[in-house]
């Protein structure tokens, strides 16, 4: 009976397959030699100029990172942190972790009120800020894998900050949308809101304080940000405004080089992000659960496809939110989570027709083993065959809302990525456990997952996204759209996505999913709010095939793919 029901479900899903791509679909950008895909056009052009001048992908990544701190203040930053995944043409791979760290004064319950309830201090203001890592991370990448000089790569960002650039329509709206947050802090209100008068479309936007900060960093290296004049300004303003970061925190911060996670899927080699990213484990675990189910026979956009995606997502998130944390403090059971036998038990628990309610899904490892968005992404591929994927962040859009007086840069609110109260949802509704509790010098668990895929030993895909916990599921779906459904990179990005994160027990859907598919999913037991479609991250990607680079930019946000 169950087999017959499964066949009926599959047949109906096939008939109702979503065949028409979204109205915003367009062709990829094609190039032969180099490609940059970023979420802000001016920064993408900066990266392309570096490639054309003979720089490699790492050089371009450093220049783009600093340029975004000027042209994309929503998420680009020197006051935040992130991850860089590198695959060099000679086969070397590395992962640079510049994730923010909790200050030394951080305590387990620092974001709980007298009644034990979470406050907003982890989201807004000076106490929400983790020790930034971006500048150290970009310097480490350049020293070990780049070819150009540090001052040269910062010069475009300095020029954009000092001379200014025309405000785009999307940036104009973004400033106005964030006015409630930014207006709480004098320097943010002055710089980004023009004291409340607001910037108009095409109006020139200058940031002289940020330009001077970048000039000091260009002259003196990352040491300037962590020990020099900038560090002293930063620490002084922290103390003055009740924040926790001190000169000692800044001096002690170091970016860390880690070994990427690696795995296989249908002959493709996946190079993914290790903890404190939860994304690499998630991508590899969900691919493993899907492999062998035959889900792809139902075609992209079918109810069967989305059903299997949702079920592997919720099982991964049950594990993620329980077991994973900062690898310097928590023994992450990665080998156990990726063990083929364990993945098979998770796969076998999926009903081919009906949803499994989240309250019936638990973290799956034995206790003895278990012991122990906003964001931006860009990809770069160069003529030599080097590929870089970078995701870095302030966490929420414009981070904590705080701009450092006299220094001109925004600060993150990354402390909200910790479990302020284990078992209670954070900004993104994610429910996490003690493995990600607040503690001094700890890095919060992240969903950022820059990813590189190889085919026959050569780079095939580089991709990643902003979007909080939806990053992982969006990257997974774009990858599957290419590998399992044969889409070009732009179609793979444009195709409607779904997201499930275990708790709350709700399936998010994007606009463009067929009403008949939604009806089938509801019949299978999913909770879906049809009148509230969401944006499930914004994926940027490069596909390399048959001698061509395909650049795909996500029209769910602003940005640009540019190649030559």
C-alpha positions, 0 to 999 in steps of 0.5 A: 500500500505504501509503495502504491501511494509512493508511486501515485505521489511521484506520478502527480509530482512529475505531472505538476513539475515546475517547468517555467523559470521565474520571470527574472531568469536570465543567461549567465555571464560567460568568460574565458579567463577570469570571473568575479561575482559579488553582491555590489557592482563597484566591488565586482569591478574592483576585483576584475581590475585586479585580475586584469592587472595580473593579480591572482584570485586571492589578490582580487578577493582581498581587494573586493573585501575591502571595497565592499566595506565601503560600497556595501555597508549593509554587510561588507566590512572591516568590523566583522568577520568571515571565511575564505575557502581557497583552491589553488591551481596546484591543488592546495586547498585551505580555509581561512577562519576570520570569524569574530570572537567573544570578548574576554569579558563575555559570560555565559548568561550576559544576554539574559535579564533578571528573569532569565529571558534573552535581551536585545543586547546581543543584537543592537549596540556596543555589547552585541559586538564580537572581536572583528576578524576580517582585516586579519583574515584578509592579510593572512590570505594575501601573505600566504597565497597572494602576489600583489602588495597590501597597499595596492589592493587597499587603494581602490577602497580608499579612493571609493571612500574618499572620493565617494560614489553614486548611491544606487537605488537599492542602496538608497532604499537600504539606508532608509529601511535601516533608519530605525537602527542606524538613527540610534547611534550618532555617527551612523545617523550622520554618515549613512542617513545624512542626519536624517535627511537621507541620501537620494539616488545617484547622490555622491556618498563619501566616507572620509573617516573610513578612508583615513582608517583604510589609509592607516591600515594600508600603511601599517598592515593589519597590526594597525587595526588590532594594535595601532591608532585604529585599535586605540580609538576602537577600544576607547569608544568601546569603554566609553559606551559600555562595550566589552572589547578591550585592547587586549582582545584586539591584540590577541585576535588571530585568524586561523587556517583550517583544513577544509572538509571534503567529500564525494557526491556522484563522482564530484569532489566537494570541498566545504567549510569546517567548523566553526562553520556548520555548513560544510558538515550540513552540505556533506550530510544532506548530500549523503542522505539524498544519494541513493534515494532517487529523488532526482527522478521526480524532476526539479520543482516537484513536490517529491524533490522538495519533500526529500530536501525538507526531510534531509534539511530537518535531520541535519538541523537537529544534529547541527543545533545540538552538536556543533560549536567552536572547534577550539572549545568543543569536540565536534563529532564530524566523523560520526555525523558523516559516517556512512552508516549513520547517514544511512540510518537518517536516510532510512528514517525518511518516509517517501510520501509523508513528512516526519514531524520535527518533534519526532526527529531527535539528534541522532548520535549516541550520547557517548559520541555526542559529547565533546544573514547580515552577510555577503558572498563573492567568488573569484576565478582567475586565468591560472586556475585558482578559485576563491569563495568568500563569505563574510558578515556583520550578521544582521544588516548593518550589524549592531548599528554602531559606527565607531566614532573617528574611525567610520566603520560599522560593527557587527552584532555577531554575539547573537550567533551564540546561543544566548539562552540554549534552547531559545530561538535566536534572530533567525529562529534557530534553536541551539544548545550548549555547544554554542553557548557564550564564552570568552574568546569563543567563535560562534557557530556559523551558517556561512559555507563557501564551497568549491566543487571539483569535477575530474580533479578540476574546479567546477563550481564555486558558490556561497550566499548570505542569508543566516541559516538559509545559506546552507540549504540554498547552497545545497539546492543550487549545487543540486540544480547543476549536478542532478538537474543539469541547469546552467548556473544562472538557472540553478540560482534563479530556480525557486527554493525551499527551507526547513530548519527543524524548529520551528516545524515550518517549510519556507517556500519562495515565490514561483513554487507551483500552487499544485506543488504546494498543495501536494506538500501540504497534503504530505503534512507540511506547514506552509504559509502560502501568503508569506513567501520568503527569500531563501538566501542569495547565492552567488556562483561560478561554474567552470565547464568546457573551457568557459567560466559561467558567472551567476548572480542572484537577482534576489539581491543587488550585485554583478557577475563580470568576466573577461 
